[in-house]
Amino acid sequence: MNVHIGIVAFPAVLQMDLTGPYGVFAAAPGAAVDLLWKKITPITTSDRLILMPTKTFAECPQLDVICVPGGAGILPLLEDEETHVFLRQQAEKARYICSVCTGALILGAAGLLRGYKATTHWLSWEMLAELGATPVRARVAVDRNRATSAGVSAGIDMALTLVGGIWGEDAAREIELDMEYDPKPPFNSGSPCIAPQDLVAQLKTKTRARQQERLEAVRKAADKFKAKTL
């Protein structure tokens, strides 16, 4: 089975959002995984890892799976028409359109989550509704051919879910075992549902300015898309 998978690699992407699913997809038999961007030049992730895209948007063939990670660099992409057009064109025939963390907001800004159930990082979860999606509290949300995941590490779960859907559960189980993917968080605070509430409040306060900027960008992108569809 030959399956072509593309992961968008943009400046200031969060590297774990990208490399987690990449490792899963690349382990699937017959998978060809490309990092996609507007040009073939090194990009720097938000945590200063250097990555090299392997295909440009212009030369990318039709993909079976298109994946959009998140990170600090999403704000420019919420209004980036070139990226939106590329995603919409790929979405017409792709088997799955998926995202990790706040990459869901980019899909939403491109109009690809309207009428779909979706999830994202808990700090940005409510913003999905601004983009026409129905937010659901889930680590991985699959609605028809849209697959979105919660924050960062959930991207591995999403990729394993898609491998199971494309190659079958046996292939996904083998990859999961080979990765020894058996997480046991040492501090049991990886979700606002289980973390101490003073810690949740502290992180909300710490990220308030960033989240407000993100919300304003999301609303601007939503208004722009609504105006185009009228």
Secondary structure, DSSP 8 states (H G I E B T S, - for coil): --EEEEEE--TT--HHHHHHHHHHHHHSTTEEEEEEESSSS-EE-TTS-EE--SEETTT----SEEEE--STTHHHHTT-HHHHHHHHHHHTT-SEEEE-TTHHHHHHHTT-STT-EE---TTTGGGGGGGT-EE---SEEEETTEEEESSTTHHHHHHHHHHHHHH-HHHHHHHHHHTT-----SSS-SSTTTS-HHHHHHHHHHTHHHHHHHHHHHHHHHHHHHHHH-
